[in-house]
Amino acid sequence: MDEIIIQPALHNAIGGIVVLAAIVTVLLNWRSLATLKTAGDTDSPRNPSLGNWQNAALIAFQIALMVQALIGIKLLDQGLGTVQKYVHYLGGLGALGLVMLYYWLPKRDAADSSRKALGLTVASLAFVLMTFVIGGLYVRGDLS
């Protein structure tokens, strides 16, 4: 593993994918909740699970966050980014923790499940954007 050298540009590219995955996940969760509300179907069915696209988006988002975290750990191992490591820990792993929290929360029905998924993915998107923007500013030298 030590012989493998990761370029910081890969971390930035995967960061862009993470931001895109977060936005898509938020939009799918918002659309699902809006569809439930307009259909007047907020209490039924009693099935608290998300739709297939929402589940796929949540899984893809989590995988992207994990890949990004692993690449970031390797860059830290190479001696890069030590100044901004806490921003990355908070932003990247905080975002992953928020998404994973969804699976631990109790859900009463489809609307409750969609509300919790939307709230947690919006909060996660905020963490992802914070990390992506601050990391970009550090790389460009605007923050030092």
URDA-V276324 format. One record per residue. N is the residue number from 1. RES is the residue in one small letter. SS is DSSP state (hx for helix, st for strand, lp for the rest). Layout:
[[N/RES/SS] [N/RES/SS]]
This chain:
[[1/m/lp] [2/d/lp] [3/e/lp] [4/i/lp] [5/i/lp] [6/i/lp] [7/q/lp] [8/p/hx] [9/a/hx] [10/l/hx] [11/h/hx] [12/n/hx] [13/a/hx] [14/i/hx] [15/g/hx] [16/g/hx] [17/i/hx] [18/v/hx] [19/v/hx] [20/l/hx] [21/a/hx] [22/a/hx] [23/i/hx] [24/v/hx] [25/t/hx] [26/v/hx] [27/l/hx] [28/l/hx] [29/n/hx] [30/w/hx] [31/r/hx] [32/s/hx] [33/l/hx] [34/a/hx] [35/t/hx] [36/l/hx] [37/k/hx] [38/t/hx] [39/a/lp] [40/g/lp] [41/d/lp] [42/t/lp] [43/d/lp] [44/s/lp] [45/p/lp] [46/r/lp] [47/n/lp] [48/p/lp] [49/s/lp] [50/l/lp] [51/g/lp] [52/n/hx] [53/w/hx] [54/q/hx] [55/n/hx] [56/a/hx] [57/a/hx] [58/l/hx] [59/i/hx] [60/a/hx] [61/f/hx] [62/q/hx] [63/i/hx] [64/a/hx] [65/l/hx] [66/m/hx] [67/v/hx] [68/q/hx] [69/a/hx] [70/l/hx] [71/i/hx] [72/g/hx] [73/i/hx] [74/k/hx] [75/l/hx] [76/l/hx] [77/d/hx] [78/q/lp] [79/g/lp] [80/l/lp] [81/g/lp] [82/t/lp] [83/v/lp] [84/q/lp] [85/k/hx] [86/y/hx] [87/v/hx] [88/h/hx] [89/y/hx] [90/l/hx] [91/g/hx] [92/g/hx] [93/l/hx] [94/g/hx] [95/a/hx] [96/l/hx] [97/g/hx] [98/l/hx] [99/v/hx] [100/m/hx] [101/l/hx] [102/y/lp] [103/y/lp] [104/w/lp] [105/l/lp] [106/p/lp] [107/k/lp] [108/r/lp] [109/d/lp] [110/a/hx] [111/a/hx] [112/d/hx] [113/s/hx] [114/s/hx] [115/r/hx] [116/k/hx] [117/a/hx] [118/l/hx] [119/g/hx] [120/l/hx] [121/t/hx] [122/v/hx] [123/a/hx] [124/s/hx] [125/l/hx] [126/a/hx] [127/f/hx] [128/v/hx] [129/l/hx] [130/m/hx] [131/t/hx] [132/f/hx] [133/v/hx] [134/i/hx] [135/g/hx] [136/g/hx] [137/l/hx] [138/y/hx] [139/v/hx] [140/r/hx] [141/g/lp] [142/d/lp] [143/l/lp] [144/s/lp]]
